[in-house]
Amino acid sequence: QVQLVESGGGLVPPGGSLVLTCAASGFTFGAYVTAWYRQAPGQQRELVATISSGGTANYADSAKGRFTISRDNAKNTVTLQMDSLQPEDTAVYYCNARHIWRPLNYWGQGTQVTVSS
């Protein structure tokens, strides 16, 4: 069955770094655009970064210069390297996979990132 499993969240002080990893299974990974979203308490879920199967990445303004998204099509994984973290980055981070042309859209269960001293 389809699975997106996130890992790597946790508590980090301001200015710190974290690496989130999403492991995908149960579908043809290369046919999907993958992304990271986040949702802070009381806020709507927002896009953080996307990456195509060919490696083209795009970032929300809040992530530019601090976060790096990458994917390994051989291992079916998507990674989000987050540097210079700030308290406003605190949220549940979700992995997403969207088919390039079919109406198929999958979500992981989320991983909590808390930035606090």
C-alpha positions as CSV (number, residue, x, y, z in Angstrom):
1,Q,0.0,0.0,0.0
2,V,1.0,3.6,-0.4
3,Q,3.1,5.0,2.4
4,L,5.0,8.2,3.1
5,V,6.9,8.0,6.4
6,E,8.6,11.1,7.8
7,S,11.4,11.1,10.3
8,G,13.9,13.5,11.8
9,G,11.8,15.9,13.6
10,G,12.5,17.1,17.2
11,L,13.4,20.0,19.4
12,V,16.2,22.3,18.3
13,P,17.4,25.7,19.6
14,P,17.1,28.8,17.5
15,G,19.8,28.9,14.9
16,G,20.1,25.1,14.8
17,S,19.6,22.6,12.0
18,L,17.5,19.5,11.4
19,V,17.2,17.1,8.5
20,L,13.8,15.6,7.7
21,T,13.5,12.5,5.6
22,C,10.5,11.0,3.9
23,A,10.5,7.4,2.8
24,A,8.0,6.5,0.1
25,S,6.7,3.1,-0.9
26,G,3.8,1.6,-2.7
27,F,3.8,3.8,-5.8
28,T,5.9,4.8,-8.8
29,F,8.0,7.4,-7.1
30,G,9.5,8.8,-10.3
31,A,6.0,9.8,-11.6
32,Y,5.4,12.1,-8.7
33,V,6.4,15.6,-7.7
34,T,7.3,15.6,-4.0
35,A,7.0,18.3,-1.5
36,W,7.3,19.3,2.2
37,Y,4.4,21.3,3.8
38,R,4.1,22.5,7.4
39,Q,1.2,23.4,9.7
40,A,1.7,25.5,12.8
41,P,-1.0,25.4,15.6
42,G,-4.0,27.4,14.5
43,Q,-2.6,28.0,11.0
44,Q,-3.4,26.6,7.6
45,R,-1.0,24.0,6.1
46,E,1.5,25.8,3.9
47,L,3.9,24.7,1.2
48,V,7.6,24.8,2.2
49,A,9.4,23.3,-0.9
50,T,8.8,21.1,-3.9
51,I,11.1,19.0,-6.0
52,S,10.4,17.3,-9.3
53,S,11.7,13.8,-10.3
54,G,14.3,15.6,-12.4
55,G,15.5,17.6,-9.4
56,T,14.0,21.0,-10.0
57,A,13.3,22.6,-6.7
58,N,11.2,25.5,-5.6
59,Y,10.8,27.1,-2.2
60,A,8.5,29.3,-0.3
61,D,9.9,32.7,0.5
62,S,10.2,31.7,4.1
63,A,12.4,28.8,3.2
64,K,14.7,30.3,0.6
65,G,18.3,30.5,1.6
66,R,17.8,28.3,4.7
67,F,16.2,25.1,3.6
68,T,17.3,22.6,0.9
69,I,15.0,19.9,-0.6
70,S,16.5,16.9,-2.3
71,R,15.4,13.5,-3.4
72,D,16.9,10.1,-4.2
73,N,14.9,8.4,-6.9
74,A,16.8,5.2,-6.4
75,K,16.0,5.0,-2.7
76,N,12.5,6.6,-3.0
77,T,13.3,9.3,-0.4
78,V,12.9,13.0,-0.1
79,T,15.0,15.1,2.3
80,L,14.6,18.6,3.8
81,Q,17.7,20.1,5.2
82,M,16.7,23.0,7.5
83,D,19.3,25.4,8.7
84,S,19.1,28.6,10.7
85,L,15.9,27.5,12.3
86,Q,13.7,30.1,14.1
87,P,10.8,29.7,16.5
88,E,8.4,30.6,13.6
89,D,9.5,27.4,11.9
90,T,7.8,25.4,14.7
91,A,5.2,23.2,13.0
92,V,4.2,19.7,12.0
93,Y,6.0,19.0,8.8
94,Y,4.3,16.8,6.2
95,C,5.7,15.0,3.2
96,N,3.5,15.0,0.0
97,A,3.6,13.3,-3.3
98,R,1.5,14.4,-6.2
99,H,1.3,12.5,-9.5
100,I,2.5,14.6,-12.5
101,W,-0.8,14.2,-14.4
102,R,-3.2,11.9,-12.6
103,P,-5.4,13.1,-9.7
104,L,-3.4,11.2,-7.1
105,N,-2.1,13.0,-4.0
106,Y,-0.5,11.3,-0.9
107,W,0.4,12.6,2.5
108,G,2.6,11.3,5.3
109,Q,1.5,11.4,8.9
110,G,3.7,14.4,9.8
111,T,6.7,15.0,12.1
112,Q,6.9,17.7,14.8
113,V,9.6,20.3,14.6
114,T,9.9,22.6,17.6
115,V,12.4,25.5,17.6
116,S,12.9,26.8,21.2
117,S,15.6,27.7,23.6
